[in-house]
Amino acid sequence: MCDQDHFEADQQDYEARCLVTRKQFGVMVGAGIAMMLPTVANAATVAESDVTITTPDGQADCYFVHPATGSAAGVLIWPDIFGLRPAFRQMGKRLAESGYSVLVVNPFYRTKKAPTAENGSTTPIQQLMPLAQALNEGTHMTDAKAFVGWLDGQASVAKNRKIGTQGYCMGGPMAFRTAAAMPDRVGAVASFHGGGLVTQNPNSPHLQASKTKAQFLVAIAQNDDGRSPNDKGTLKETFEKAGLSAEIEVYGAAHGWCPPDSGVYSEPLAEKAWSRLLALYGKSLA
């Protein structure tokens, strides 16, 4: 789902609806306007740091943020193709302020330290595709085990509560496979405008996820649903057969609507997705 043709189509649609022009969006990003998230009511005081995590393939640079006191359920965040950047740090910090110990990873650490997209979310997709194409089912699984294992080694992560994981765009399949890699540890999975959740391959993320013990939230972009209208039904049927709780919904927004630095960011629908995420974690990571 993260290809240049789709990105260009989304941008054109956004401009056609008179929401913002490409030039205006560039100015907004440069000024930091598109980077502002709503504040958290009764936000917890948090501690944050850049951390390095050893994996079977090297040293992964990540961002870790958690409530300053006590322990909380751990959450692993897989960014979109634009990688670990200020927008995802803010998203992670906001989740920590809501009461979770959050690790936001650089999935491209094998190739490059963050930031991996030279111009953030305005970086041409074709420049980033080699990074994404270097990852696969095997790297998803080994990274998931390393990152969850690291979280479990932190005093700020509650060992008597399940781990949650969420992914955006290419991170959707990674979140699904995290649950498959650690079925007894991961209790909740969320995918926001995830790409490639349903494929014809025997190792399709949706088939692997059906063998887990997690609860799922799958938020699908309207234009992704238009391109693959049968995916939502396949997901629903697969999870029902597995006896897994799953909330699957098509949102009236373009692919990429959740990160605040996205050219198609929709605050109302991003906030709806955020509220559903908190509801998922509230019932499954308690």
Rosetta silent file (secondary structure, phi, psi, omega in degrees, C-alpha in Angstrom):
SEQUENCE: MCDQDHFEADQQDYEARCLVTRKQFGVMVGAGIAMMLPTVANAATVAESDVTITTPDGQADCYFVHPATGSAAGVLIWPDIFGLRPAFRQMGKRLAESGYSVLVVNPFYRTKKAPTAENGSTTPIQQLMPLAQALNEGTHMTDAKAFVGWLDGQASVAKNRKIGTQGYCMGGPMAFRTAAAMPDRVGAVASFHGGGLVTQNPNSPHLQASKTKAQFLVAIAQNDDGRSPNDKGTLKETFEKAGLSAEIEVYGAAHGWCPPDSGVYSEPLAEKAWSRLLALYGKSLA
SCORE:     score description
SCORE:     0.000 S_00000001
   1 L     0.000  -16.125 -179.085    0.000    0.000    0.000 S_00000001
   2 L   -96.985   69.876  175.808    2.988    2.342    0.364 S_00000001
   3 L  -121.132  160.539 -172.933    3.809    3.003   -3.272 S_00000001
   4 H   -62.708  -38.239 -179.135    4.302    6.265   -5.054 S_00000001
   5 H   -59.805  -44.811 -179.586    1.257    5.923   -7.311 S_00000001
   6 H   -67.489  -39.208  179.586   -1.060    5.534   -4.336 S_00000001
   7 H   -62.546  -44.712  179.700    0.614    8.379   -2.443 S_00000001
   8 H   -62.695  -41.434  179.652    0.243   10.711   -5.407 S_00000001
   9 H   -63.652  -40.287  179.064   -3.417    9.724   -5.844 S_00000001
  10 H   -64.449  -43.294 -179.893   -4.091   10.382   -2.166 S_00000001
  11 H   -63.427  -42.147  179.250   -2.417   13.792   -2.326 S_00000001
  12 H   -63.119  -39.820  178.348   -4.397   14.755   -5.427 S_00000001
  13 H   -64.633  -41.371 -179.323   -7.628   13.713   -3.748 S_00000001
  14 H   -62.614  -43.773  179.211   -6.734   15.722   -0.652 S_00000001
  15 H   -67.119  -37.946 -178.559   -6.004   18.800   -2.736 S_00000001
  16 H   -62.504  -28.937  179.349   -9.177   18.322   -4.787 S_00000001
  17 L   -88.307    9.604  173.718  -11.224   18.530   -1.606 S_00000001
  18 L    62.294   30.450  179.601   -9.556   21.892   -0.877 S_00000001
  19 L   -84.419  -41.545  178.511   -8.104   20.710    2.413 S_00000001
  20 L  -168.205  147.114  174.807   -4.510   21.712    1.734 S_00000001
  21 L   -93.864  163.867  179.402   -2.215   22.201   -1.261 S_00000001
  22 H   -58.671  -42.279  179.956    1.163   20.488   -1.599 S_00000001
  23 H   -64.817  -42.805  179.602    2.911   23.833   -1.128 S_00000001
  24 H   -63.017  -40.721 -179.498    0.810   24.664    1.937 S_00000001
  25 H   -62.981  -41.383  178.644    1.494   21.261    3.415 S_00000001
  26 H   -60.684  -40.333  177.650    5.231   21.732    2.953 S_00000001
  27 H   -64.928  -41.234  179.585    5.023   25.071    4.752 S_00000001
  28 H   -60.936  -45.650  179.985    2.976   23.482    7.550 S_00000001
  29 H   -63.145  -43.876 -179.472    5.509   20.727    8.099 S_00000001
  30 H   -61.784  -33.583 -179.469    8.361   23.200    8.068 S_00000001
  31 H   -86.675   -7.612 -179.804    6.614   25.328   10.662 S_00000001
  32 L    85.131    3.531 -175.828    5.702   22.380   12.833 S_00000001
  33 H   -65.525  -38.993 -176.793    1.969   23.023   12.472 S_00000001
  34 H   -77.898    2.227 -175.383    1.197   19.524   11.234 S_00000001
  35 H  -102.626    7.124 -175.085    3.068   18.033   14.184 S_00000001
  36 L   -92.939  126.011  176.400    0.659   19.071   16.928 S_00000001
  37 L  -108.666  149.998  175.046   -1.408   16.397   18.645 S_00000001
  38 L   -57.815  147.207 -179.064   -4.277   17.018   21.074 S_00000001
  39 L   -76.969  158.975 -179.907   -3.176   16.917   24.693 S_00000001
  40 L   -93.967  127.457  176.160   -3.990   14.041   27.033 S_00000001
  41 L   -66.886  136.649  179.987   -6.358   14.789   29.903 S_00000001
  42 L    52.818   43.318 -176.902   -4.735   13.989   33.266 S_00000001
  43 L   -61.591  137.090  175.845   -1.539   13.080   31.433 S_00000001
  44 L   -73.749  146.596  171.571    0.984   11.041   33.362 S_00000001
  45 L   -71.029  133.180 -174.022    4.452   12.504   33.838 S_00000001
  46 E  -121.468  160.190  172.287    6.759   10.501   31.599 S_00000001
  47 E  -116.186  137.314 -176.121   10.433    9.664   31.198 S_00000001
  48 E  -135.260  150.423 -179.036   11.830    9.335   27.695 S_00000001
  49 E  -160.888  155.539  169.417   15.111    8.242   26.172 S_00000001
  50 E   -86.763  132.591 -176.707   16.812    7.037   23.004 S_00000001
  51 E  -129.221  158.099  175.989   17.812    3.404   23.431 S_00000001
  52 E  -119.495  127.074 -175.359   19.813    0.814   21.503 S_00000001
  53 E  -117.364  129.587  178.642   18.507   -2.757   21.388 S_00000001
  54 E   -81.357  127.799  176.896   20.546   -5.757   20.372 S_00000001
  55 E  -121.553  171.917  176.928   18.837   -8.041   17.855 S_00000001
  56 L   -60.056  -18.320 -176.263   20.133  -11.097   15.971 S_00000001
  57 L  -109.958    3.372  179.120   20.952   -8.740   13.080 S_00000001
  58 E   145.528 -153.458 -176.908   22.554   -5.807   14.847 S_00000001
  59 E  -111.608  117.208 -177.667   21.860   -2.749   16.974 S_00000001
  60 E   -98.014  125.544  175.998   18.432   -1.139   16.638 S_00000001
  61 E   -87.002  128.367 -173.396   18.022    2.511   17.528 S_00000001
  62 E  -140.819  171.723  177.739   14.648    3.117   19.183 S_00000001
  63 E  -120.637  127.667 -177.752   12.711    5.581   21.317 S_00000001
  64 E  -122.539  129.385 -179.308   11.408    4.505   24.736 S_00000001
  65 E  -142.765  138.304 -173.375    8.936    6.503   26.811 S_00000001
  66 E  -156.837  161.390  175.078    6.987    5.470   29.917 S_00000001
  67 E   -55.139  140.614 -173.061    5.284    6.821   33.043 S_00000001
  68 L   -66.494  -22.943  179.771    7.941    8.235   35.358 S_00000001
  69 L  -129.716  151.620  176.381    6.835    6.093   38.290 S_00000001
  70 L    75.883 -169.227  178.096    5.559    2.544   38.657 S_00000001
  71 L  -123.652  156.338 -176.436    5.105   -0.025   35.927 S_00000001
  72 E  -146.355  162.560  177.205    2.663   -0.159   33.025 S_00000001
  73 L   -60.313  139.553  179.872    1.670   -2.449   30.185 S_00000001
  74 E   -84.917  148.934  177.420    4.212   -2.412   27.379 S_00000001
  75 E  -136.596  133.403  177.351    3.403   -1.360   23.818 S_00000001
  76 E  -108.644  122.727 -178.530    5.521   -1.870   20.700 S_00000001
  77 E  -109.602  126.664  174.474    4.949    0.618   17.846 S_00000001
  78 E  -102.745  115.651 -179.001    5.918   -0.130   14.243 S_00000001
  79 L   -71.914  173.449  173.649    6.060    3.111   12.178 S_00000001
  80 L   -77.675 -171.154 -174.345    5.058    3.544    8.557 S_00000001
  81 L   -64.262  -18.462  178.862    7.548    3.587    5.688 S_00000001
  82 L   -81.188   -6.809  168.062    8.785    7.058    6.695 S_00000001
  83 L    79.687 -169.744  179.082   10.196    5.504    9.844 S_00000001
  84 L   -70.846  120.481 -174.622   11.047    6.694   13.333 S_00000001
  85 L  -156.489  176.273 -176.727   10.705   10.479   13.323 S_00000001
  86 H   -53.326  -38.429 -178.811    9.294   13.329   15.462 S_00000001
  87 H   -60.482  -42.877 -179.097    5.662   12.514   14.596 S_00000001
  88 H   -76.725  -26.385  171.592    6.000    8.962   15.916 S_00000001
  89 H   -64.084  -42.702  178.133    7.907   10.123   18.959 S_00000001
  90 H   -64.415  -40.375  179.035    4.965   12.382   19.744 S_00000001
  91 H   -64.645  -40.631  177.759    2.513    9.555   19.169 S_00000001
  92 H   -66.092  -42.051 -179.814    4.533    7.300   21.466 S_00000001
  93 H   -64.763  -39.272  178.832    4.812    9.971   24.143 S_00000001
  94 H   -62.497  -38.806  178.833    1.082   10.615   24.023 S_00000001
  95 H   -68.550  -37.898  176.321    0.426    6.918   24.577 S_00000001
  96 H   -64.165  -39.561  177.416    2.852    6.886   27.512 S_00000001
  97 H   -63.915  -20.050  177.037    1.025    9.888   28.991 S_00000001
  98 L   -89.159    0.295  172.821   -2.083    7.705   28.770 S_00000001
  99 L   108.431   30.766 -179.810   -0.442    5.081   30.988 S_00000001
 100 L  -131.687  152.043  174.724    1.695    2.740   28.846 S_00000001
 101 E   -95.228  114.117 -163.193    5.397    1.940   28.509 S_00000001
 102 E  -118.008  129.269  174.566    6.036    2.503   24.821 S_00000001
 103 E  -113.137  119.458  175.705    8.829    1.444   22.493 S_00000001
 104 E  -107.156  123.018 -170.356    8.872    3.053   19.031 S_00000001
 105 E  -104.771  160.188  168.422   11.348    1.281   16.778 S_00000001
 106 L   -98.335  101.266 -176.534   13.404    2.034   13.704 S_00000001
 107 L   -68.824  -12.087 -176.722   12.534   -0.966   11.517 S_00000001
 108 L  -102.989   20.560 -174.637   15.316   -0.056    9.080 S_00000001
 109 L   -58.016  -26.581  179.715   18.173   -0.174   11.593 S_00000001
 110 L   -61.843  -28.090 -175.187   20.012   -2.817    9.537 S_00000001
 111 L  -105.959  -38.252 -170.251   20.572   -0.216    6.836 S_00000001
 112 L  -159.916  140.140  173.787   20.387    3.195    8.448 S_00000001
 113 L   -74.408  154.684  176.654   19.873    4.903   11.773 S_00000001
 114 L   -69.075  146.170    2.916   16.856    7.157   12.179 S_00000001
 115 L   -78.685  136.406 -177.177   15.858    9.455   10.629 S_00000001
 116 L   -96.940  -12.835  175.079   15.644    7.175    7.608 S_00000001
 117 L  -109.189  113.975 -171.082   13.487    9.471    5.460 S_00000001
 118 L   -53.831  -40.975 -178.692   15.519   12.525    4.497 S_00000001
 119 L  -116.782   34.931  178.293   12.517   14.870    4.368 S_00000001
 120 H    60.108 -139.457 -175.847   10.194   13.069    6.744 S_00000001
 121 H   -74.808   -3.815  175.431    6.768   12.260    5.365 S_00000001
 122 H   -95.625    2.187  177.312    7.376   14.409    2.281 S_00000001
 123 L   -66.521  132.978  177.839   10.202   12.118    1.139 S_00000001
 124 L   -56.822  133.240 -176.734    9.366   10.484   -2.219 S_00000001
 125 H   -57.246  -38.827 -175.847    8.172    6.931   -1.629 S_00000001
 126 H   -61.760  -24.378  177.316   10.426    5.487   -4.335 S_00000001
 127 H   -71.942  -22.937 -174.625   13.469    6.567   -2.314 S_00000001
 128 H  -101.261  -15.163 -176.895   12.270    4.467    0.618 S_00000001
 129 H   -57.189  -38.815  177.475   11.055    1.347   -1.129 S_00000001
 130 H   -59.153  -33.907  177.390   14.493   -0.382   -1.002 S_00000001
 131 H   -64.276  -46.854 -178.713   14.417   -0.065    2.791 S_00000001
 132 H   -67.108  -38.631 -176.666   10.988   -1.663    3.013 S_00000001
 133 H   -71.389  -15.305  178.208   11.810   -4.369    0.479 S_00000001
 134 L   -79.334   -9.266 -179.747   14.813   -5.459    2.540 S_00000001
 135 L  -101.609  156.004 -177.527   12.445   -6.642    5.291 S_00000001
 136 L  -156.902 -174.509 -179.595   10.398   -9.830    5.265 S_00000001
 137 H   -54.299  -42.803 -178.286    8.538  -12.320    7.435 S_00000001
 138 H   -63.014  -45.655  179.159   11.791  -13.537    8.990 S_00000001
 139 H   -67.285  -36.140  177.416   12.996  -10.069   10.004 S_00000001
 140 H   -58.334  -46.495 -175.451    9.540   -9.200   11.318 S_00000001
 141 H   -68.939  -46.786 -178.098    9.555  -12.249   13.576 S_00000001
 142 H   -67.546  -38.174  177.610   13.119  -11.969   14.892 S_00000001
 143 H   -65.646  -42.281 -179.896   12.754   -8.242   15.516 S_00000001
 144 H   -57.488  -45.819 -179.280    9.440   -8.749   17.316 S_00000001
 145 H   -64.632  -40.263  179.664   10.989  -11.267   19.698 S_00000001
 146 H   -66.946  -43.100 -177.294   13.983   -9.025   20.367 S_00000001
 147 H   -70.705  -42.590  177.681   11.890   -5.911   20.978 S_00000001
 148 H   -66.096  -40.021  177.370    9.312   -7.622   23.185 S_00000001
 149 H   -60.752  -40.039  177.857   12.119   -9.334   25.079 S_00000001
 150 H   -64.468  -44.420  178.229   13.772   -5.960   25.652 S_00000001
 151 H   -56.821  -42.863 -178.171   10.518   -4.466   26.891 S_00000001
 152 H   -68.710  -12.423  176.409   10.147   -7.317   29.364 S_00000001
 153 L   -90.004    1.094 -177.502   13.574   -6.491   30.738 S_00000001
 154 L   -97.539  135.304 -179.800   12.494   -2.977   31.762 S_00000001
 155 L   -62.972  -26.507 -177.890   11.333   -2.230   35.307 S_00000001
 156 L   -80.069   -3.484  178.953    8.726    0.158   33.921 S_00000001
 157 E  -103.194  123.482 -178.958    6.975   -2.668   32.021 S_00000001
 158 L   -72.605  123.628 -178.549    4.439   -4.699   34.004 S_00000001
 159 L   -80.008  -16.950 -179.635    5.169   -8.414   33.651 S_00000001
 160 L   -94.911   12.159  176.543    1.673   -9.398   34.809 S_00000001
 161 L  -125.836  147.293 -179.257    0.001   -7.528   31.955 S_00000001
 162 L   -67.655  160.341  175.428   -0.068   -8.415   28.277 S_00000001
 163 E   -91.845  144.375  173.124    1.925   -6.505   25.650 S_00000001
 164 E  -110.157  154.556  175.651    0.186   -4.447   22.975 S_00000001
 165 E  -143.858  143.909 -179.231    1.489   -3.715   19.501 S_00000001
 166 E  -140.424  143.931 -178.431    0.371   -1.331   16.780 S_00000001
 167 E  -136.784  150.181 -178.190    1.522   -0.722   13.221 S_00000001
 168 E  -121.960  133.364  179.014    0.941    1.889   10.549 S_00000001
 169 L    57.681 -120.162  179.175    1.080    1.259    6.785 S_00000001
 170 L   -62.905  -16.930  178.567    3.865   -1.346    6.347 S_00000001
 171 H   -74.916  -15.914  178.445    3.860   -1.665   10.144 S_00000001
 172 H   -58.696  -54.727  176.734    0.441   -3.347   10.073 S_00000001
 173 H   -59.284  -32.656  178.937    1.800   -6.745    8.978 S_00000001
 174 H   -65.750  -40.232  177.327    4.645   -6.330   11.473 S_00000001
 175 H   -64.924  -43.388  177.229    2.163   -5.892   14.301 S_00000001
 176 H   -58.007  -44.899 -176.625    0.224   -8.969   13.159 S_00000001
 177 H   -74.658  -22.955  173.166    3.427  -11.007   13.048 S_00000001
 178 H   -61.393  -44.080  178.092    4.512   -9.744   16.462 S_00000001
 179 H   -64.750  -36.184  178.854    1.447  -11.454   17.901 S_00000001
 180 H   -69.432  -35.249 -179.059    2.248  -14.586   15.900 S_00000001
 181 H   -73.832  -31.520 -176.673    5.850  -14.589   17.142 S_00000001
 182 L  -129.975   63.020 -172.351    4.862  -14.109   20.800 S_00000001
 183 L   -63.183  -27.134 -179.718    1.327  -15.547   21.086 S_00000001
 184 L   -87.355   -9.887 -176.595    1.447  -15.984   24.854 S_00000001
 185 L  -107.991  -33.214 -175.913    2.765  -12.471   25.492 S_00000001
 186 E   -89.911  124.082 -177.292    0.888  -10.220   23.055 S_00000001
 187 E  -108.370  -12.285 -177.481   -2.689   -9.474   24.050 S_00000001
 188 E  -149.980  139.868 -179.980   -3.674   -6.712   21.623 S_00000001
 189 E  -134.089  131.503  176.443   -2.886   -5.796   18.023 S_00000001
 190 E  -127.620  135.437  176.408   -3.870   -2.630   16.145 S_00000001
 191 E  -124.751  126.559  178.560   -3.330   -1.872   12.465 S_00000001
 192 E  -116.931  120.906 -172.344   -3.943    1.588   11.027 S_00000001
 193 L    40.462   47.984 -179.979   -4.098    1.842    7.217 S_00000001
 194 L   -71.179  139.987  178.859   -2.016   -1.334    7.193 S_00000001
 195 L  -107.051  137.291  176.799   -0.809   -2.572    3.824 S_00000001
 196 L    75.811   28.870  177.468   -0.575   -6.226    2.838 S_00000001
 197 L   -71.218  -32.364 -178.707   -2.517   -7.703    5.732 S_00000001
 198 L  -120.495  118.430  175.266   -4.258  -10.144    3.371 S_00000001
 199 L  -131.263  176.560  178.233   -2.318  -11.904    0.630 S_00000001
 200 L   -88.886   -0.526 -176.989   -2.619  -15.168   -1.287 S_00000001
 201 L   -80.885  150.067  179.810    0.564  -16.533    0.301 S_00000001
 202 L   -64.895  -18.755  177.459    0.461  -19.273    2.955 S_00000001
 203 L  -102.760   25.861  178.693    2.360  -16.937    5.302 S_00000001
 204 L   -54.559  137.359 -179.426   -0.106  -14.074    4.858 S_00000001
 205 H   -52.355  -37.327 -177.613   -0.137  -11.898    8.004 S_00000001
 206 H   -67.875  -32.374  178.408   -3.868  -12.454    8.532 S_00000001
 207 H   -72.993  -38.639  177.129   -3.418  -16.227    8.575 S_00000001
 208 H   -66.577  -40.792 -178.925   -0.535  -16.016   11.030 S_00000001
 209 H   -66.626  -27.580 -178.478   -2.466  -13.635   13.260 S_00000001
 210 L   -67.173  -13.266 -179.374   -5.429  -15.995   13.373 S_00000001
 211 L   -97.290   10.926 -178.242   -3.302  -18.404   15.414 S_00000001
 212 L   -94.936 -172.851  177.896   -2.670  -15.919   18.200 S_00000001
 213 L  -120.493   18.955 -173.040   -4.511  -15.153   21.433 S_00000001
 214 L   -92.140  165.040  169.158   -4.820  -11.415   20.889 S_00000001
 215 E  -100.172  145.315 -170.953   -7.692   -8.995   20.382 S_00000001
 216 E  -121.882  146.671  170.103   -7.540   -6.977   17.163 S_00000001
 217 E  -128.876  118.840 -179.406   -8.351   -3.502   15.904 S_00000001
 218 E  -122.704  108.484  179.875   -8.071   -3.060   12.126 S_00000001
 219 E  -103.995  115.111 -171.821   -8.697    0.464   10.815 S_00000001
 220 E  -105.448  134.641  176.839   -8.792    0.475    7.008 S_00000001
 221 E   -70.972  146.548 -177.904   -8.386    3.527    4.787 S_00000001
 222 H   -60.116  -41.836 -178.548  -11.262    4.226    2.418 S_00000001
 223 H   -74.645  -28.654  173.029   -9.077    4.186   -0.688 S_00000001
 224 H   -66.006  -40.092  177.843   -7.356    0.959    0.398 S_00000001
 225 H   -64.502  -35.795  177.609  -10.785   -0.610    0.763 S_00000001
 226 H   -64.433  -34.474  179.685  -11.637    0.611   -2.715 S_00000001
 227 H   -79.477  -32.766 -177.747   -8.598   -1.151   -4.132 S_00000001
 228 L  -133.888   70.734 -172.827   -9.089   -4.358   -2.119 S_00000001
 229 L   -66.686  -17.235 -177.858  -12.782   -4.463   -1.135 S_00000001
 230 L   -88.881  -11.003 -175.022  -12.722   -8.126   -0.117 S_00000001
 231 H   -61.728  -42.876 -176.986   -9.975   -7.806    2.500 S_00000001
 232 H   -62.429  -38.237  178.001  -12.252   -6.667    5.312 S_00000001
 233 H   -67.708  -39.680  177.870  -14.550   -9.647    4.775 S_00000001
 234 H   -63.233  -43.476  178.111  -11.602  -12.041    4.684 S_00000001
 235 H   -61.824  -46.761 -178.592  -10.266  -10.601    7.926 S_00000001
 236 H   -60.078  -47.314 -179.194  -13.655  -10.812    9.605 S_00000001
 237 H   -64.214  -41.265 -178.735  -14.213  -14.407    8.534 S_00000001
 238 H   -64.092  -45.033 -179.016  -10.702  -15.470    9.510 S_00000001
 239 H   -70.958  -35.328  177.004  -10.907  -14.003   12.997 S_00000001
 240 H   -62.945  -43.102  178.613  -14.410  -15.356   13.561 S_00000001
 241 H   -63.099  -33.013 -179.625  -13.251  -18.872   12.665 S_00000001
 242 H   -84.077   -6.427 -179.105  -10.348  -18.489   15.098 S_00000001
 243 L    71.316   29.361 -178.559  -12.648  -17.254   17.852 S_00000001
 244 L  -104.000  142.067  176.548  -10.752  -13.980   18.170 S_00000001
 245 L   -75.567  129.065 -178.837  -12.262  -10.611   19.010 S_00000001
 246 E  -147.775  128.062  173.056  -11.706   -8.162   16.171 S_00000001
 247 E  -101.981  114.519 -176.645  -12.997   -4.669   15.413 S_00000001
 248 E  -121.951  121.063 -175.341  -12.671   -4.086   11.672 S_00000001
 249 E  -144.254  141.141  173.005  -13.792   -0.774   10.209 S_00000001
 250 E   -91.414  124.745  179.450  -13.305    1.255    7.053 S_00000001
 251 E   -96.588  143.402 -179.067  -12.572    4.900    7.881 S_00000001
 252 L   -79.425   55.901 -177.855  -13.590    7.677    5.502 S_00000001
 253 L  -144.151  163.626 -178.865  -10.015    8.855    5.099 S_00000001
 254 L   -83.026  157.995  177.480   -7.061    8.285    2.785 S_00000001
 255 L   -52.822  123.916 -179.672   -4.203    5.888    3.406 S_00000001
 256 L   100.927   15.593 -171.021   -1.890    7.517    5.956 S_00000001
 257 L   -74.420  -11.599 -172.324   -4.487    9.570    7.835 S_00000001
 258 L   -85.719  -48.171 -179.374   -3.188    8.880   11.375 S_00000001
 259 L   -63.434  136.277 -174.314    0.354   10.360   11.725 S_00000001
 260 L   -70.306  -11.716  177.635    0.108   14.122   12.305 S_00000001
 261 L   -98.064    6.326 -178.511    2.815   14.911    9.757 S_00000001
 262 L   -75.227  146.760  176.937    1.029   13.086    6.933 S_00000001
 263 L   -67.444  -15.882  179.295   -0.169   14.981    3.884 S_00000001
 264 L  -118.219   23.201  178.830   -3.571   13.317    4.325 S_00000001
 265 L   -55.851  130.950  176.204   -3.771   13.619    8.124 S_00000001
 266 L  -122.540  102.056 -176.331   -7.377   13.793    9.313 S_00000001
 267 H   -57.872  -45.604 -179.060   -7.513   14.890   12.935 S_00000001
 268 H   -58.853  -43.890 -177.844  -11.177   13.888   13.515 S_00000001
 269 H   -80.345  -27.896  173.075  -10.667   10.371   12.172 S_00000001
 270 H   -66.105  -37.254  178.177   -7.198   10.049   13.696 S_00000001
 271 H   -70.546  -33.795  174.795   -8.787   10.895   17.036 S_00000001
 272 H   -64.167  -45.600  178.463  -11.492    8.300   16.455 S_00000001
 273 H   -61.739  -39.039  178.447   -8.810    5.703   15.733 S_00000001
 274 H   -62.273  -43.957 -179.289   -6.941    6.854   18.846 S_00000001
 275 H   -65.404  -35.949  178.464  -10.023    6.422   21.026 S_00000001
 276 H   -70.820  -33.962  175.958  -10.584    2.915   19.662 S_00000001
 277 H   -62.938  -47.042  179.533   -6.933    2.083   20.355 S_00000001
 278 H   -63.335  -35.584  177.223   -7.279    3.173   23.979 S_00000001
 279 H   -65.301  -42.895  177.894  -10.479    1.137   24.280 S_00000001
 280 H   -59.975  -50.503 -178.342   -8.673   -1.939   22.908 S_00000001
 281 H   -67.028  -34.542 -179.564   -5.750   -1.573   25.290 S_00000001
 282 H   -62.223  -33.848 -178.112   -8.032   -0.759   28.185 S_00000001
 283 H   -95.730  -22.119 -174.303   -9.846   -4.084   27.923 S_00000001
 284 H  -107.591  -15.950  179.917   -7.042   -6.363   26.724 S_00000001
 285 L  -111.946   13.578 -177.711   -3.965   -5.111   28.588 S_00000001
 286 L   -69.692    0.000    0.000   -5.593   -4.628   31.975 S_00000001
